[in-house]
Each structure stands twice: as C-alpha cells, then as structure tokens.
Amino acid sequence: MLKLRSRLNMAAQMVRKGSRIADIGTDHAYLPASLILDGTVPCAIAADLRKGPLENAEATVNHYGIAEKVQLRLSDGLKCVDRSEVDDIIIAGMGGILISEILEAAPWVKEKNIQLILQPQTHDEVLRKWLWENGFEITDEKSCFDDGKTYICMSAVYTGEITSHSDAEILLGGFINKSDDASVSFCEKKIHRTKVRLEALRKSDPENAETERLQKILNEVKEWQP
Ligand SMILES: C[S@@+](CC[C@H](N)C(=O)[O-])C[C@H]1O[C@@H](n2cnc3c(N)ncnc32)[C@H](O)[C@@H]1O
C-alpha cells in the first residue's frame, strides 16, 4: 500500500471507482500508484511534460510492481492522451492558470462521462471562472491541511450550461458556506489577500477599476463569518 499525503488523498477520494484515469503532471506517480494498489482504478496514464519526473514515476511503478497497469507518457498537458482512453482526469499541484490552459487546449474534456479532478496550488479563482465560463459545473470542492498549509481540490463535469457568478463566488468557490477549519482558513487567507491588494491599489492607483471590483468583493463577503 502507498499512503498518500492529505493533499493528494483529497484528490484520490474524488476519483470514481473503476474509472480509467490520466494523471497529468504526475511527477512521482504516487496518486495513480495508490489508486491502483487500493483497487480503486484498473489502469492509469501517468503523464508529465518532462523526462525527470517521468523517471520518478517509472521508479514508483517498478517499486510497487504495477508497471503493466500504468502507461508512462511524455506529454504537454493532454496532448498525448486520447479521449477514448480515460474517464477521470487529474491535474494536481500546478497553478490554476496552467490548469485552465491545459484544459483549453483539449476541447474533448467536454465530452460525456469525463470527470475533471483539479488541485490548483494558486489562482484557483482563475480556474473556477474558466470552468463556469466554459460550461462546466463544479460538482465538489474540498479543502485540507497538509504540512501546515491549506490545499483545495475540485471536481467538475461539462454540462454545457454557462453560469454566471459574482466575483466573491469566483474567489471563494464552494468554501463560502463551509465551516470546517481548512475551508475557513482558505477563505480567511483569500479575504485577507484581497484586503491587502485593495489597500496597495488605493495608495498607488486609486482610480483603477480594479479598486472598485475588489471593494465590491469585500462588501459581498462582509457578512461572512467562520
Ligand atoms: C509540483 S509537480 C506536481 C506533481 C503531482 N501532480 C502532485 O500533485 O504532487 C508539477 C508537475 O507538473 C509537470 N508539468 C508542468 N507543466 C506541465 C504540462 N504542461 N504538461 C504536463 N506536465 C506538466 C511538471 O513537470 C511537474 O512534474
């Protein structure tokens, strides 16, 4: 068995049992290896842009004797993955901007029965906006603490319905109504960063339209209480 850290375990919990997965930006391939070893998935594609991380992945799958169940691929995003090969796509440990670019470059992620499991380390609001503007429904958002830091993970499926959301909803996502410690910590940090940015903008460029937008977000979350 391979025990995952909380951050990766949170993504693993969102994978559907029996689905074929592609882990994009896999590095050490701990996530696909763990899902194969515990019987959640029958097979996996472990892809990475660079050779070094794929060598880490190869070492992991050899160590656990699961090489025949994991295909290792050098791939920029989903470029070397075919829709017919996967059900659940995991992209963890990258920034939200890069994750949205990877999804944008693979329009087939909108096809039926594909589930996305995304774990942005930064700019999660950019990713939420991209998903909503491109007809995806965010079906779940979870948070956890790992090594003293707060991490989040979301699952999404394409519905074709483009939904509109306020800037505060884009910033805080599904965490706005959650009261567990990790979700509260996530919201507190995002609100704090918004306040700091607004203060800095007020000093340097008070007429900037962004000032108004940030103030609107803070007005909307004024009632927010952990
Ligand atoms: C911080 S590691 C995350 C590893 C693992 N997914 C995790 O969450 O622990 C990011 C990995 O993404 C890979 N990566 C960056 N850009 C990529 C792209 N466009 N396509 C595929 N992999 C990429 C990097 O080479 C690196 O191995």
The ligand as an SDF file (V2000), in Angstrom:
LIG
                    3D

 27 29  0  0  0  0  0  0  0  0999 V2000
    4.5490   20.2730   -8.4940 C   0  0  0  0  0  0  0  0  0  0  0  0
    4.5420   18.8890   -9.5610 S   0  0  0  0  0  0  0  0  0  0  0  0
    3.0460   18.0920   -9.0540 C   0  0  0  0  0  0  0  0  0  0  0  0
    3.1800   16.5990   -9.0330 C   0  0  0  0  0  0  0  0  0  0  0  0
    1.9300   15.8490   -8.6010 C   0  0  0  0  0  0  0  0  0  0  0  0
    0.8660   16.0140   -9.5720 N   0  0  0  0  0  0  0  0  0  0  0  0
    1.4860   16.3100   -7.2460 C   0  0  0  0  0  0  0  0  0  0  0  0
    0.4630   16.9960   -7.1660 O   0  0  0  0  0  0  0  0  0  0  0  0
    2.1630   16.0150   -6.2550 O   0  0  0  0  0  0  0  0  0  0  0  0
    4.0830   19.5500  -11.1400 C   0  0  0  0  0  0  0  0  0  0  0  0
    4.4130   18.6240  -12.2710 C   0  0  0  0  0  0  0  0  0  0  0  0
    3.7280   19.0720  -13.4310 O   0  0  0  0  0  0  0  0  0  0  0  0
    4.5730   18.9160  -14.5560 C   0  0  0  0  0  0  0  0  0  0  0  0
    4.0910   19.8210  -15.6120 N   0  0  0  0  0  0  0  0  0  0  0  0
    4.2190   21.1640  -15.6910 C   0  0  0  0  0  0  0  0  0  0  0  0
    3.6370   21.6120  -16.8100 N   0  0  0  0  0  0  0  0  0  0  0  0
    3.1040   20.5460  -17.4510 C   0  0  0  0  0  0  0  0  0  0  0  0
    2.3870   20.3590  -18.6600 C   0  0  0  0  0  0  0  0  0  0  0  0
    2.0970   21.3940  -19.4560 N   0  0  0  0  0  0  0  0  0  0  0  0
    2.0170   19.1080  -19.0100 N   0  0  0  0  0  0  0  0  0  0  0  0
    2.3250   18.0600  -18.2240 C   0  0  0  0  0  0  0  0  0  0  0  0
    3.0040   18.1610  -17.0700 N   0  0  0  0  0  0  0  0  0  0  0  0
    3.3940   19.3830  -16.6860 C   0  0  0  0  0  0  0  0  0  0  0  0
    5.9530   19.2240  -14.0180 C   0  0  0  0  0  0  0  0  0  0  0  0
    6.9620   18.6700  -14.8280 O   0  0  0  0  0  0  0  0  0  0  0  0
    5.8880   18.5750  -12.6210 C   0  0  0  0  0  0  0  0  0  0  0  0
    6.3500   17.2640  -12.6380 O   0  0  0  0  0  0  0  0  0  0  0  0
  1  2  1  0
  2  3  1  0
  2 10  1  0
  3  4  1  0
  4  5  1  0
  5  6  1  0
  5  7  1  0
  7  8  2  0
  7  9  1  0
 10 11  1  0
 11 12  1  0
 11 26  1  0
 12 13  1  0
 13 14  1  0
 13 24  1  0
 14 15  1  0
 14 23  1  0
 15 16  2  0
 16 17  1  0
 17 18  1  0
 17 23  2  0
 18 19  1  0
 18 20  2  0
 20 21  1  0
 21 22  2  0
 22 23  1  0
 24 25  1  0
 24 26  1  0
 26 27  1  0
M  CHG  2   2   1   9  -1
M  END
$$$$
